[in-house]
């Protein structure tokens, strides 16, 4: 009989930083909870992508997902990964529609109260293993603050989590106002 085999340590799913405060990319994010995919989503109405289409896939660390299911809010140390992939149109037997191709970029939204009190921070990865925080003056911060359904995150696009937030009463007032305005606009048409 040999010694019992020990399980390797699970990869961390909490934010990790370098000595110069860059965020380390969470290499095992695809083992996390998948939340949603979007196709050609843009928050800028003037943005025109031409013939280049993209898919967005969103993943969250498992501990944060479990806490959200219980409370309807994101706990400290939440990490959301936005994986952007190019859309392919023709390949193999596919002659119509799109499927996901190569990764184009990654964006991370981090809730880490010890480093970023309030709304968290955003990081853009362009192929590197670390990234500096996107400046707090960037439009993404105000857009998330003004339009996000829960805790500055776009839960309104996560079909399995939006009903939880509604049932827990955690939808942001700004989002509810925006939703009410859209509903009354649709009724008046």
C-alpha positions in Angstrom: 0.0 0.0 0.0 1.4 3.3 -1.0 0.8 6.6 0.7 -2.5 8.3 -0.1 -2.3 10.6 -3.0 -2.8 14.2 -2.2 -5.0 16.4 -4.3 -3.2 19.2 -5.9 -4.1 22.7 -4.6 -7.0 24.2 -6.4 -6.1 27.3 -8.4 -7.0 30.5 -6.6 -10.2 32.2 -7.7 -9.5 35.4 -5.7 -7.8 38.4 -7.3 -4.0 38.2 -7.3 -1.7 41.1 -7.9 1.9 41.8 -8.7 4.1 43.9 -6.5 3.3 46.9 -8.8 -0.5 46.4 -8.4 -1.2 44.8 -11.7 -3.9 42.2 -11.7 -2.7 38.6 -12.6 -4.9 37.0 -15.3 -6.9 34.1 -13.8 -5.7 31.3 -16.0 -8.4 28.8 -14.9 -11.4 31.1 -15.4 -13.0 28.6 -17.8 -13.4 26.3 -14.8 -15.6 29.0 -13.2 -19.4 29.6 -13.5 -20.5 30.5 -17.0 -23.1 33.3 -16.9 -24.0 34.3 -20.4 -23.0 35.0 -24.0 -23.8 37.9 -26.1 -23.4 38.6 -29.9 -22.3 41.9 -31.2 -23.2 43.7 -28.0 -22.1 47.3 -27.6 -23.1 49.9 -25.1 -22.3 52.7 -27.6 -25.1 53.3 -30.1 -22.6 55.0 -32.5 -20.3 52.0 -32.6 -20.3 50.4 -36.0 -18.4 47.1 -36.3 -18.8 46.6 -40.0 -18.2 42.9 -41.0 -16.3 42.1 -37.8 -18.7 40.4 -35.4 -17.9 39.2 -31.8 -19.3 37.0 -29.1 -18.9 37.9 -25.4 -18.8 35.2 -22.8 -19.0 36.0 -19.1 -17.6 33.9 -16.3 -17.5 34.5 -12.5 -15.5 32.8 -9.7 -17.5 30.0 -8.0 -17.5 31.5 -4.5 -19.0 34.8 -5.8 -21.6 32.9 -7.8 -22.7 30.9 -4.7 -22.9 34.1 -2.6 -25.0 35.8 -5.4 -27.4 32.9 -5.5 -27.9 33.2 -1.7 -28.0 37.0 -1.4 -28.6 38.6 -4.8 -25.4 40.7 -4.4 -21.8 40.1 -5.3 -19.4 39.6 -2.3 -16.0 41.1 -1.9 -13.3 39.4 -4.1 -15.8 38.8 -7.0 -14.1 38.4 -10.3 -16.1 38.6 -13.6 -14.2 37.7 -16.8 -15.5 39.0 -20.1 -14.0 36.8 -22.8 -14.4 38.4 -26.3 -14.1 36.1 -29.3 -14.3 36.8 -33.0 -17.3 35.3 -34.8 -16.7 33.0 -37.7 -19.3 32.6 -40.4 -18.1 29.8 -42.7 -16.2 26.7 -41.7 -16.5 23.0 -41.9 -20.2 22.4 -42.8 -21.5 25.7 -41.5 -22.9 27.8 -44.3 -25.1 30.2 -42.4 -25.0 31.8 -38.9 -22.0 32.3 -36.7 -19.9 30.4 -34.2 -17.1 31.4 -31.8 -13.6 31.8 -33.1 -10.3 32.9 -31.6 -10.1 35.1 -28.4 -9.8 38.8 -29.2 -9.5 40.3 -25.7 -10.4 39.9 -22.1 -11.8 42.4 -19.6 -12.1 41.8 -15.9 -14.4 43.5 -13.4 -13.1 43.1 -9.9 -14.8 43.8 -6.6 -11.9 44.1 -4.0 -12.9 46.5 -1.2 -9.4 46.6 0.3 -8.0 47.9 -3.0 -10.9 49.6 -4.8 -13.6 50.8 -2.3 -17.0 51.3 -3.8 -17.6 50.2 -7.4 -14.6 47.9 -7.9 -12.2 48.2 -10.8 -11.8 47.2 -14.5 -8.8 45.7 -16.2 -8.2 45.0 -19.9 -5.9 42.2 -21.0 -4.5 42.2 -24.5 -2.7 38.8 -24.4 -0.5 39.5 -21.4 -0.5 37.7 -18.1 -1.0 40.9 -16.1 -2.8 44.2 -16.6 -3.0 47.7 -15.0 -6.3 49.0 -13.8 -8.2 51.0 -16.4 -8.3 54.6 -15.3 -11.3 55.4 -13.0 -12.1 58.3 -15.4 -12.9 55.8 -18.2 -16.5 55.6 -19.5 -16.9 52.0 -18.3 -17.1 53.2 -14.6 -19.8 55.7 -15.1 -21.7 53.4 -17.5 -21.7 50.6 -15.0 -22.7 52.9 -12.2 -25.6 54.4 -14.2 -27.0 51.3 -15.9 -26.0 48.1 -14.1 -28.7 46.1 -12.5 -26.8 44.9 -9.4 -23.5 46.1 -7.8 -22.3 47.9 -10.9 -22.6 44.6 -13.0 -24.9 44.0 -15.9 -27.0 41.3 -14.3 -29.8 42.3 -16.7 -27.9 40.3 -19.3 -27.4 37.2 -17.1 -30.7 35.3 -17.6 -30.2 32.9 -14.7 -29.2 35.7 -12.2 -31.7 38.4 -13.0 -34.7 36.6 -11.5 -32.6 36.0 -8.3 -31.8 39.7 -8.0 -35.5 40.5 -8.5 -36.7 38.1 -5.9 -34.0 39.3 -3.4 -34.9 43.0 -4.0 -31.3 43.9 -5.0 -31.9 45.6 -8.3 -30.2 49.1 -8.4 -32.6 52.1 -8.2 -31.1 53.6 -11.4 -31.7 50.3 -13.3 -35.3 50.1 -12.0 -35.9 53.7 -13.1 -34.4 53.0 -16.5 -36.5 49.8 -16.8 -39.6 51.7 -15.8 -38.9 54.4 -18.4 -38.4 51.9 -21.1 -41.6 50.0 -20.2 -43.7 53.2 -20.2 -42.1 54.3 -23.5 -43.1 50.9 -25.1 -46.7 51.2 -23.7 -47.1 54.7 -25.2 -46.2 53.5 -28.7 
